[in-house]
């Protein structure tokens, strides 16, 4: 590190902006020149750009602020969002959401690529703007880069390539194991409800359940009752312990008071159809974008909650909500859901107990694989930090 220099990007690169030809002029588009945006950069599976979804024509390039970049340029998304980075292995132009860096002989382009990868948070801190954050070309030019010799840069990049390749393989295996764990639980769940045994029956929800809409009020940070909203369901279908909001006591609060084992279904938005199992003794009422399902004695609410995680349930939800302009699944549609279940309550309890056990084992495995993925990301950050501190 003692022999390293520190230079500003403007001293070791030509910083190039981008541009977009007018969209209404056909002759500017679908030509022979590759053209990329920050969104496209975010879709790349590795650091290299070998093709683009969209192309512009020579006339489009000429009549816009876009510039044709030489092969080997480092391309950085400088807005919406800041921080995607890649290297082009073909001549390319970008839109104005990117800044590109044509390196001189003092800096290896892959070394600069890794420098940007290691400084995503710093790049974001330089961003300004009210509509969306953007880091300007002038700020980028002033960024200081720790600069060892070219041979040392190549040595560092070789180590980083090996580490990143190993991490990528480990992540791929962990992600595959994580997905297999989820698939196993879903397969078991589907098997239970898709292959009913002797003594099973099927009924629509309106035959076995009362459907109740929630309370309309503005949530606030303090109050007499926790106000359970559509956004309070975690990925497992349970109540989140964070982001709590409340409402004050009101005239018919008892009507909306939640009890242990109550089910709440989201009836609108991206989570329409999702079912929350309310557990615990927290004094809470539920909001109007949720529907409470109160099952009669012949069906355990938790059995239906597990059913709501199965493909059999979601196939019905999609069919019954088809044609809606906005994602929604109201009480009328909910009442038409068909549940297949054993008439024996003891058998229902046995099924729920088995699913509880499998669910706990699945969550444990998911936690292991998710931690491994998080650890791998931390390993990458740690190695990058060492690389640019001269510690590799």
N, C-alpha and C positions, 0 to 999 in steps of 0.2 A: 504493500500500500504506500510505502514511503516514496517509491519512484513513480507513482501515479500522478497524472495531471488532473486538473478540473477545468473543463471547458464548457462554454455555453453552446446550446444547440445551434445557434446562428453561426458559430465559428466552424462547426464540423458538418453542417447539413444545409442544403437549400430547402427552405420550408415553403411548400406549395399548397395553395388553397384549391377549393373545388367549385363546381357550379352545376346548374341544372338548365338544360335547354327548355324553351317554352313548350309546355305540354300540349298545347293546342295545335302545334305545327307538326304534321305527320312526317315531313321530310327530315326532321331533326332526330327522329327516333327509329329504332329497329334497323340500324345500320351495322357497320362492321367493327365498331369500337366498343370495348368492354367498359362498363360504367357501374360503380358500386356506391352504396349508401351505408350509414351506420347500422341500420337494421339488417342489411345483407351481411355486414361484417360479423354481427352477432350470431348468424346462422352457421358460420364456418366450423367445421369439425377439427381443423388443425390450423396452423399459422399461415398456410400458403393459399393464395388466391389463384386458382387455375381456370376459373370461368366465372361469369356473372349471370344473374337472371335477366338483366336488362342490358340493352346496347343502345348506343347513340350513333348518329352518322357524323361524317366529317363536317358537314354543314352545321350540325347541332353543336359540335365542339367549337367551331369557329365563331358561332353566334351566341356563345355563353362564356362564363368565366371559368369553365372547366379547362383543365390542362391535361395533356397526355403524359403520363408518367413512365419513365423508363423501368424496365424489369429490375427487380431488386429494391424498389422503394419501400420504405416502411410507412404503412398507412394507419392512421389513428383516428378513431371517431372522437370528434371534439365537441359533440353535442348530441343529446337525445339518443342514447346516453353517452357519457364521456368514458373512454377507456378501452373499447374494443380495439384490437391491434392485429395487424397481419402484414405479410410481405407478398408482393405480387410477383408471379413468375411469368407474367405476360404484360404487354403494354396495356395500360388501363387509365381511365379517368374516374374521378369521384364527384359526388355532389358537395354542396357547401357545408355539409355536416362533418366533413372529414378534413384533416390536415395531413399532408404527406411529407416525407423526409427523404431527400435524395442525398445519400451519404457521400462524403469525400473520402480520401485515402486514409484518414486518421481513425475512422470508426467502421467497424464491421457491422453490417446491417442487422445481423441476427443478435449481436450484442445490444444494439439499440432497441430491438424488439423486446428482449428480456428486461431491459431497463424500464420500458414503459409498463410491461406486465407487473413488475415489482413495485410500481409507483402509482397504481390506479387511484388509491385514496388521495394521494397528493395532487394528482391531476384534477380530481373532482373538487378539491379544495380551492383550486385556481379558478373554477367556473363561476360565472356570474350570470345575471339575467332574471327577469320576473316570470316570463312565460315558460322557459326551460333554461336549464344551466348550459352554458357554453364557455369553453376556454378559448380565448382569442389566439390568433397566430402570433401577435406581439408578445404575449405572456409565454407561449411555448418557446419562442426563440431565446428567451432569457433563462430557461431551465438549465441548471448546471449538471453536467454528467461527469462522474468519476471515470477517468480515461487511462487505463494501462496501455502498454504497447499492443500493437496489432496481434502479435503472436500470443500474448497473454489473453487478449480478448477471445481469440479462437480456442484457447485452452479452456477458458471459463465456459464458453458456449458448449463445448463438447461435453463437459461435466453436466451442465444444465440439461442438455438434450437427453443424456442417459438417465438422469433423475426423473425428468418429466415423462420419459417413455415408460420407465418402471412404475411411476405413479399412475399413469394412464391405464396400464394393464391391471394394476391392483384395483383401481376404481371400477374398471369394467367388470372384474370378477365380483366385487362387493355389490355393485348395482344389480348384477345378474342374480346373485344370491338373495338380495333384498326383494327383487321382483318375484323370484321363485317362492319365497316365503309368503308373500301376499297372495300369489296365485294358488298356493296350496290351501290357504284358509278359504278363499273364494270358491274353489272347487268343492271343498267339503260342504260349504254352506249351500251351494247350488244343488249338490247331491241330496241333501236333506229335503229341500222343498220341491225339487223336480221329480223325485221318486217316492211319492207317499206310500206308506205301508197300509196294512189292514187297520181299520178303525180310524182312518183319516177322513176328513171332509173338507169341502171348500165352500167359502161364503164370501160375499162382498162385505167390505168394511162397514157399510151402513146397517148391516144385519147384526153386527157384533160390537159396534162401537158408537159412542156419541162424539160428534165433531163440534168443537168450540173455538170461536175466533178470539183473538187477544184484545188487549186494552190499548187504546190510542192516547198517547201522551208524549210530551218531549222528555227525553232522558236527561238527567243531570248528574253531577259528580257526587252529590249526597242526597239522602232521602230515607224514607222508612222501609222501603222494599227494594230489593235488587230487581232491576228491570231487565229481564232476559229478552235479548233481541236476536234478529236473524243472523247477526255476525258473531254471536257468542258460542257457536258450535265449533269444537276442534275437529281435527282430521279423523278422530275415532268415533265421532258422533256423541261426544260428552260435553258437558258445560265447561267452558274455559274459566280458569281461575284468575285471569288477568283482564284488564280493561273493563272492570265492572262499572256499570251505570245504575242510577236509582230513580225512583219516583216517590213523591210524598204520599201519605195515606189518603185514600179517597173513599167515597160513599159505599160502593159495592166491591171493595177490594177482595172480599172473601170469594167472590165469583171467579176471580182470576188467580187466586193463590195456588201455587204449585205444591204438589205432594210427591213424596218419594216414589219413583217409578213412572211418573207421568211422561208421556211422549209428546214432543213438539215438532211439527213439520213445517219447514220453510215453504211458503206458498208463492214466492216470487223471487226474481233475480237469478243470479248464476247458481245459487244453492237450492233452487226450487226442487222440492221432493226429498231433500235431506231430512233425516229424522234424528232429533236429539233425545237422549235418555236423561231425564232429570234425576240426579242422585244427590243425597245429602239433606241436611235439615235447614239450609239457608232460607230465610224468609224472602220469597220472591214471587213476582207476578210476571206474566208474559205479554209481549207486545203484539200489536195487531197484524203484523206480517207473518205471524206464526199461528198455526192451528194445533189445538190440543186434541189428542186422541184419548178418550176415556173408554177402555175396553170393559165389556161386561165380564162376569165371573168365569165364563167358559173359555176365555183366552188370556194367557199371560202377556202383559204388555211387552216384556223383554223378549218374548218369542217373536212378536211382530217387529221389534227393533232390529233383531238379527235378520229377519226376513227382508227388512228395508235395505240391507246391505247386499242382497243377492241380485244377480242378473235377472232373475225371474221378476223381481219387483221393478227394477229399472226399465225393463222392456215394456211393462205396463204403463209406467210413468211417461215414457216417450210417446207411446201410442195415444194416451189420453190427453197429452198436452200438445200434440201435433197441431200445427197451424197457428199457434199463438205468435203474435208479433214480438212479444217480450217473453222471456222464460217465465212461466208461471204454472202453478198446479194448485188450483183452488179446492175448496171443500167439496164442490160438486164432483170434480174429477176424483178426488181422494175416496169418496164414498163408493166409487165403482171398482176400486182395487180389489182383486180377488186374492184371498189368503187361503193357502192350503195348510191344514194343521190337524194334529191328532186330537180327537175329542176328549181323550183322557188327560186330565190335568197332571197326573203323575208322570205321564210320558212327556208332556210338555216340559215339566220341570227337569226331567232327565236330559232332554235335548239341550235345554238352556245351560245346564251344568256342564255338559260336554263342550258346548260352544264357549262357555266362560273359560274353561281350562285351555282349550286350543287358542282362544284369543289371547290369553295371558302369555302363552308360550310364543305365539306369533309376535306379540309386542316386544317380548324380551329379545328375540332374534333381530327384529327390526332395529331395536335400540343398539344392538351390537354392530350391525352393519352401518347404521347411520353414524355411529361414533367413529367407525373405521374411515368412512368417507370424510368426515370432518377432520380427523387426524391427518389424512393424506393431504388435504388442502393446507393444513398448518405446516406440514413438512415442506410443501412447495414454497410457502412464504418464508420459512426459516432458511431454506437453501438459497433463495433469491437474495435475502437480506445479507447472508454471508458473502454471496458472490460479489455484491457491489460495495462491500466493506473490505474487500481484499482478503477474505478469510478462507477461500477455497484452495 
